[in-house]
Amino acid sequence: MEQMVTIEGIACYDVLAWDSNFEVICEDEEDDCIWVDGNVNTGDEFKTWEDVVAVLCEHLDGKIEQITAI
């Protein structure tokens, strides 16, 4: 079953794993992407969805609507 949490108005789906990549869906589909770089602020894996949202919002253009761990 798919898990979902909402952080800062962004729907976050599935369970974080040490090797998670992320499908990022934005308001403008031209800003959609796959994030494979891990936590570029710490050089470590993401530990919480709050960390994921903070880092992706800082480093990606566009208004993020949804993030899915893949």
C-alpha positions in Angstrom: 0.0 0.0 0.0 1.3 3.4 -0.9 2.0 5.8 2.0 1.5 9.6 1.6 2.4 12.6 3.8 1.9 16.2 3.0 4.8 18.6 3.8 4.5 22.4 3.0 1.6 21.6 0.7 3.6 19.0 -1.3 2.3 15.4 -1.5 5.1 12.9 -0.7 4.5 9.3 -1.6 6.0 5.9 -0.6 8.6 5.0 1.9 12.1 6.5 2.0 15.0 4.1 1.7 18.7 4.7 1.9 19.0 4.6 -1.9 15.7 6.4 -2.8 15.6 8.5 -6.0 12.6 10.8 -6.5 10.1 11.5 -9.2 9.3 15.2 -8.9 6.0 16.6 -10.4 5.7 20.4 -10.7 2.9 22.8 -11.5 4.5 23.3 -14.9 5.3 19.9 -16.4 8.4 21.3 -18.1 9.9 21.5 -14.6 9.2 17.8 -13.8 12.3 15.7 -13.2 13.9 12.7 -11.6 16.2 13.5 -8.6 19.0 11.0 -8.2 21.6 13.1 -6.3 20.7 12.3 -2.7 21.0 15.1 -0.2 23.4 17.5 -1.9 23.5 19.7 1.3 25.0 17.0 3.5 26.4 14.4 1.0 24.4 11.8 2.9 21.1 9.9 2.3 17.8 11.6 3.1 16.4 10.6 6.5 13.0 12.4 6.5 10.5 13.7 4.0 11.0 17.1 5.6 14.7 16.9 4.4 13.7 15.9 0.9 11.2 18.7 0.6 13.7 21.3 1.9 16.5 20.3 -0.4 14.4 19.8 -3.5 12.7 23.2 -3.0 16.1 24.8 -2.6 17.7 23.3 -5.7 14.9 22.9 -8.2 13.0 25.5 -10.3 9.3 25.5 -10.4 6.5 24.9 -7.9 6.7 21.3 -6.7 3.3 19.6 -6.2 4.3 16.0 -5.7 7.3 13.9 -4.9 7.4 10.1 -5.1 10.2 7.9 -3.8 11.3 5.5 -6.5 
